[in-house]
Amino acid sequence: MDTNNGTKIKDILGRYPKGTVITAREMLSLGISRDLQRSFERSGWLTRIGVGAYLVLGGEINLDKALRAMQAGLGLSIHVGGYTALHEKHGKTHNMPVFRKAELFAFRGEKIPSWFVSTFKNDCRIVHTSYLPRGLGLVDEYVDGFAVKISSAERAIMEMIYLVPTVHSLRDVYQIMELLTVAKPALIDELLGSCSSIKVKRLFLFMAEEAGHAWQKRLNTGKLNLGAGVRQIEKGGKLNRKYNIILGNIREI
């Protein structure tokens, strides 16, 4: 290996700790050609985990590090959100089952690399949506010095609501909503104003009001489009006339 190539691999090892996932595209942006990538692979510095993706110095694939590569290396929007963000990243939890698939959200139409899907198919649920704008309400979590985008608590609760009732029950979501004693009204206003899901908007406002949070009274909902007509959330429920939703008793465990 010549001096220039040796400097480049040292640069990678200095920037990316063992077990970091790095994409071929990201290495190209660092001036590391495809041929040089293959050379580093043959030398054992990189371990291929799929087409266009490698592990630095081997190790096991970690979800957070893989998501960093998807975001920074491929420019994808996929991120930890919903219940997983609230429970694991923001400390909001209750008596839901111990094992649940990690909830990942990606913008509709976004193609997820096959190596990522095959690696995490048993542990993750990937939800493709476009009812919230790409990037709005995401915050940085730092993993080995790298910023990884995750949902803020305000966005994550809306992602949970989106999955009602197919994945989460109203009661599960409401119990998490009760824990959101601190929230940013300005961010919620922006999220609700940009949200295209009538169900999410109506249920969010209904549950925030039921929970009696102080921040709920500071929301600016006067011009919010809540659609027309009645939406049935649960069969056999009662009509809430304020929000035109049919649902059962959310306080009933």
C-alpha positions as CSV (number, residue, x, y, z in Angstrom):
1,M,0.0,0.0,0.0
2,D,1.5,3.4,-1.0
3,T,1.8,6.3,1.4
4,N,-1.3,8.1,0.0
5,N,-3.5,5.1,0.3
6,G,-2.2,4.4,3.8
7,T,-3.0,7.9,4.8
8,K,-6.6,7.5,3.5
9,I,-7.2,4.3,5.5
10,K,-5.8,5.9,8.6
11,D,-8.1,8.8,8.0
12,I,-11.1,6.4,7.9
13,L,-10.0,4.6,11.0
14,G,-9.5,7.9,12.8
15,R,-13.0,9.2,11.8
16,Y,-15.0,6.0,12.0
17,P,-14.6,3.7,15.0
18,K,-14.7,-0.1,14.8
19,G,-18.1,-1.4,13.9
20,T,-19.2,1.8,12.0
21,V,-21.2,1.2,8.9
22,I,-19.9,3.2,5.9
23,T,-21.3,3.3,2.4
24,A,-19.4,3.2,-0.8
25,R,-21.0,6.6,-1.8
26,E,-19.7,8.2,1.5
27,M,-16.2,6.9,0.8
28,L,-16.3,8.3,-2.7
29,S,-17.1,11.7,-1.2
30,L,-13.9,11.3,0.9
31,G,-11.9,10.7,-2.2
32,I,-11.7,6.9,-1.8
33,S,-12.3,5.2,-5.2
34,R,-14.1,2.0,-5.8
35,D,-10.8,0.3,-6.6
36,L,-9.3,1.5,-3.3
37,Q,-12.4,0.4,-1.4
38,R,-11.9,-3.1,-2.8
39,S,-8.3,-2.9,-1.8
40,F,-9.2,-2.0,1.8
41,E,-11.7,-4.9,1.8
42,R,-9.0,-7.4,0.7
43,S,-6.7,-6.0,3.4
44,G,-9.4,-6.6,6.1
45,W,-9.9,-3.0,7.0
46,L,-13.4,-3.1,5.6
47,T,-16.0,-5.9,5.7
48,R,-18.7,-5.9,3.0
49,I,-22.2,-6.3,4.5
50,G,-24.0,-5.8,1.2
51,V,-23.9,-4.0,-2.1
52,G,-22.3,-0.6,-1.4
53,A,-22.0,-1.0,2.4
54,Y,-19.2,-1.9,4.7
55,L,-18.2,-2.4,8.4
56,V,-15.1,-0.7,9.5
57,L,-12.8,-3.3,11.1
58,G,-15.7,-5.8,11.3
59,G,-17.8,-6.4,14.4
60,E,-21.6,-6.6,14.5
61,I,-24.0,-4.3,12.7
62,N,-25.7,-1.8,15.1
63,L,-29.0,-0.2,14.2
64,D,-28.1,3.3,15.2
65,K,-24.8,3.1,13.2
66,A,-26.5,1.6,10.2
67,L,-29.1,4.5,10.3
68,R,-26.2,7.0,10.4
69,A,-24.9,5.5,7.2
70,M,-28.3,5.6,5.6
71,Q,-28.8,9.3,6.5
72,A,-25.3,10.7,6.1
73,G,-24.0,8.3,3.5
74,L,-27.1,7.9,1.3
75,G,-29.2,11.0,2.2
76,L,-32.2,8.9,3.2
77,S,-34.9,10.1,5.6
78,I,-35.3,6.8,7.5
79,H,-35.2,7.3,11.3
80,V,-36.2,5.9,14.6
81,G,-39.6,7.2,15.5
82,G,-42.9,6.3,17.1
83,Y,-43.0,4.2,20.2
84,T,-39.3,3.3,19.9
85,A,-38.2,7.0,19.9
86,L,-40.5,7.8,22.8
87,H,-39.5,4.7,24.9
88,E,-35.8,4.3,24.1
89,K,-34.7,7.9,23.2
90,H,-37.0,10.1,25.3
91,G,-37.7,7.8,28.3
92,K,-41.5,7.7,27.9
93,T,-42.7,4.2,28.7
94,H,-45.5,2.2,30.4
95,N,-46.6,-1.4,30.6
96,M,-46.5,-2.3,26.9
97,P,-44.9,-5.7,25.9
98,V,-41.2,-5.8,26.5
99,F,-40.3,-6.9,23.0
100,R,-41.6,-4.8,20.2
101,K,-40.1,-4.3,16.8
102,A,-38.2,-1.0,16.5
103,E,-40.3,1.5,14.6
104,L,-38.5,3.2,11.7
105,F,-40.1,5.8,9.5
106,A,-39.1,6.6,5.9
107,F,-40.6,9.0,3.4
108,R,-43.0,7.3,0.9
109,G,-41.2,6.1,-2.2
110,E,-37.8,6.0,-0.6
111,K,-35.9,2.9,-1.6
112,I,-34.2,1.2,1.4
113,P,-31.1,-0.9,0.5
114,S,-31.5,-4.6,0.6
115,W,-28.7,-5.1,3.0
116,F,-30.4,-3.0,5.6
117,V,-33.8,-4.7,5.1
118,S,-32.4,-8.2,5.3
119,T,-30.3,-7.4,8.4
120,F,-33.0,-5.8,10.4
121,K,-36.2,-7.4,9.0
122,N,-36.8,-9.4,12.2
123,D,-36.2,-6.6,14.6
124,C,-37.6,-3.5,12.8
125,R,-40.9,-2.3,11.3
126,I,-40.3,0.1,8.4
127,V,-43.2,2.4,7.8
128,H,-43.2,4.5,4.6
129,T,-45.3,7.6,4.9
130,S,-45.7,11.2,3.6
131,Y,-48.3,12.6,5.9
132,L,-45.6,14.6,7.7
133,P,-42.8,16.6,5.9
134,R,-39.5,15.0,5.5
135,G,-37.2,16.2,8.3
136,L,-39.7,18.3,10.3
137,G,-39.5,17.6,14.0
138,L,-36.4,15.4,13.9
139,V,-33.6,15.9,16.4
140,D,-30.0,14.8,16.7
141,E,-28.8,11.9,18.8
142,Y,-25.1,11.4,19.0
143,V,-23.6,7.9,18.5
144,D,-19.8,7.6,18.6
145,G,-19.6,11.3,17.9
146,F,-21.9,11.2,14.9
147,A,-25.3,12.9,14.7
148,V,-28.1,10.5,13.9
149,K,-31.6,11.9,13.3
150,I,-34.5,10.6,15.4
151,S,-38.0,11.8,16.0
152,S,-38.6,14.4,18.6
153,A,-41.2,13.4,21.2
154,E,-43.7,15.7,19.5
155,R,-43.3,14.0,16.1
156,A,-43.0,10.5,17.6
157,I,-46.4,10.7,19.3
158,M,-47.9,11.6,16.0
159,E,-46.2,8.7,14.4
160,M,-47.7,6.4,17.1
161,I,-51.1,7.9,16.4
162,Y,-50.6,7.2,12.7
163,L,-50.3,3.5,13.5
164,V,-53.6,3.4,15.4
165,P,-55.4,0.9,15.4
166,T,-53.3,-1.5,13.3
167,V,-50.2,-1.5,15.4
168,H,-51.0,0.5,18.6
169,S,-54.3,0.7,20.5
170,L,-55.7,4.0,21.4
171,R,-55.1,3.2,25.1
172,D,-51.4,2.5,24.5
173,V,-51.0,5.8,22.8
174,Y,-53.0,7.7,25.3
175,Q,-50.9,6.4,28.2
176,I,-47.8,7.7,26.4
177,M,-49.6,11.0,25.7
178,E,-50.2,11.4,29.4
179,L,-46.4,11.3,30.0
180,L,-45.7,14.2,27.6
181,T,-46.0,16.8,30.3
182,V,-43.3,18.9,28.6
183,A,-43.6,19.7,24.9
184,K,-43.0,22.5,22.5
185,P,-46.3,24.1,21.4
186,A,-44.6,26.0,18.4
187,L,-43.2,22.7,17.1
188,I,-46.6,21.0,17.5
189,D,-48.3,23.8,15.7
190,E,-45.9,23.4,12.8
191,L,-46.3,19.6,12.7
192,L,-50.1,19.8,12.9
193,G,-50.2,22.5,10.3
194,S,-48.1,20.4,7.9
195,C,-49.8,17.1,8.7
196,S,-52.0,15.7,5.9
197,S,-53.6,13.0,8.1
198,I,-57.0,14.1,9.4
199,K,-57.0,11.1,11.8
200,V,-53.7,12.1,13.3
201,K,-54.6,15.7,13.8
202,R,-58.0,14.9,15.4
203,L,-56.7,12.2,17.7
204,F,-53.7,14.2,18.8
205,L,-55.8,17.2,19.8
206,F,-58.4,15.0,21.5
207,M,-55.8,13.0,23.5
208,A,-53.8,16.1,24.5
209,E,-57.0,17.8,25.7
210,E,-58.0,14.6,27.6
211,A,-54.6,14.5,29.3
212,G,-55.0,18.1,30.4
213,H,-51.5,19.2,29.5
214,A,-50.8,22.9,30.1
215,W,-49.0,23.2,26.7
216,Q,-52.2,22.0,25.0
217,K,-53.9,25.4,25.8
218,R,-51.1,27.2,24.1
219,L,-51.6,25.6,20.7
220,N,-52.8,27.7,17.8
221,T,-55.4,25.6,16.2
222,G,-57.8,28.3,14.9
223,K,-56.8,27.8,11.2
224,L,-56.0,24.1,11.4
225,N,-57.7,22.0,8.8
226,L,-59.5,19.1,10.5
227,G,-61.4,18.0,7.5
228,A,-65.1,17.2,7.3
229,G,-67.3,14.3,8.3
230,V,-67.1,11.7,11.0
231,R,-64.1,9.3,11.3
232,Q,-64.5,5.9,12.9
233,I,-61.4,5.0,14.8
234,E,-63.0,2.0,16.7
235,K,-66.1,0.0,16.0
236,G,-68.8,0.2,18.6
237,G,-67.4,3.4,20.1
238,K,-69.1,6.7,20.8
239,L,-69.0,9.9,18.8
240,N,-66.9,12.7,20.2
241,R,-68.7,15.7,18.6
242,K,-65.9,18.2,19.0
243,Y,-63.5,16.2,16.9
244,N,-66.0,14.1,14.9
245,I,-64.4,10.8,15.9
246,I,-65.9,7.5,17.0
247,L,-63.9,5.7,19.6
248,G,-64.1,3.8,22.9
249,N,-63.0,4.8,26.3
250,I,-59.3,5.7,26.0
251,R,-58.9,5.5,29.8
252,E,-60.1,1.9,29.9
253,I,-57.1,-0.5,30.3
